[in-house]
Amino acid sequence: MPTLTRLILVLIILGGLGYGAVYALANWVEPNEREITVRIKKDGFGR
């Protein structure tokens, strides 16, 4: 069953790369804080 072993190995490697990418984004990237203004139309609001 070398093909099954190879498939499982590739899936483990891809999962590890994905986990590493999420970990890197969570720990190394700092979000910028800024104020956001959203305008809401009064038409149909509160009916």
KAPEFEN-V910379 format. One record per backbone hydrogen bond with DSSP energy under -1.0 kcal/mol. NH is the residue of the N-H (numbers start at 1). CO is the residue of the C=O. Records with the same first field share a line. If there is no record, write none. Layout:
NH=CO ; CO
This chain:
5=1
6=2
7=3
8=4
9=5
10=6
11=7
12=8
13=9
14=10
15=11
16=12
17=13
18=14
19=15
20=16
21=17
22=18
23=19
24=20
25=21
26=22
27=23
28=24
45=42
